[in-house]
Amino acid sequence: AAGAPDGGSVAAYSVGLDASGNTVLGNLATGSGVLTEQNDGGVERGVVGGDDAAAGNRVAGPGFAIGVFGPGSSGTVIASNVAGLRANGQLARSERPVAGIWVAGANGTQVVSNTVGGYVFGLLAEADEVGVFGNRIGTNPAGTQARPNTVGVYVPGEVPDEPEVGNCVVIAAEGAGNVLSGSERGGVRLGGVGLAIG
């Protein structure tokens, strides 16, 4: 999405899988599925996915699936995507890539109604004021079977030699809870301040 106008969207793509969503294709050179540009060239208020499953992207990158990086990408909405799973609900890759959804420095990003399985971190939130609502992290899209991540949601709070991140992250709200299942080393691991889990 780099170079797209503010408010641009990336929707209904299959990345790292064939059109059926069940056959894994070769590794992408960057190891990423969908990302916005760092620094001042990002796409503010962009949308990765959309309001329903038809608009969502299905991504199975070998490094991370969906990445939103840098202050130029603030206010991004990541919604209705499936990361790490085939269309039949099985894990796409035998190895465990780094992150299903990775938000770094893009403050105010909203992560809504996504399904993520088979990563070290289902969601890695290295930004402030991130909202995490209505996601299935560590299950199939139906929420009926575990598709484990090592850690479901990780908010580091402080990274060595970097500013503290992960303040005012909200994980769930009334009527918009997340399903976290099968996480091998914790469903939610927190390190920041001002974190709310509802």
Number of C-alpha atoms within 10 A of each C-alpha: 17 14 11 16 14 16 14 17 20 18 20 17 19 17 21 24 23 12 12 11 20 16 13 18 14 10 14 14 9 10 16 21 24 21 22 24 19 18 13 11 17 25 29 23 21 24 22 28 26 21 14 12 17 13 18 24 27 29 28 34 30 25 19 27 30 27 21 32 24 21 21 22 30 26 21 28 23 28 26 26 31 30 30 32 26 22 18 12 18 18 23 26 16 7 11 21 21 22 32 34 29 23 30 22 22 30 27 21 28 23 24 23 27 26 28 33 35 32 31 24 30 34 26 23 31 25 29 27 21 27 20 25 23 20 25 26 35 30 27 25 24 9 16 9 14 19 26 26 32 21 26 31 26 22 24 18 20 16 11 6 6 7 9 17 23 29 23 17 27 19 21 19 15 7 9 15 17 19 17 24 23 19 25 13 13 15 21 17 15 14 16 19 16 12 19 13 11 13
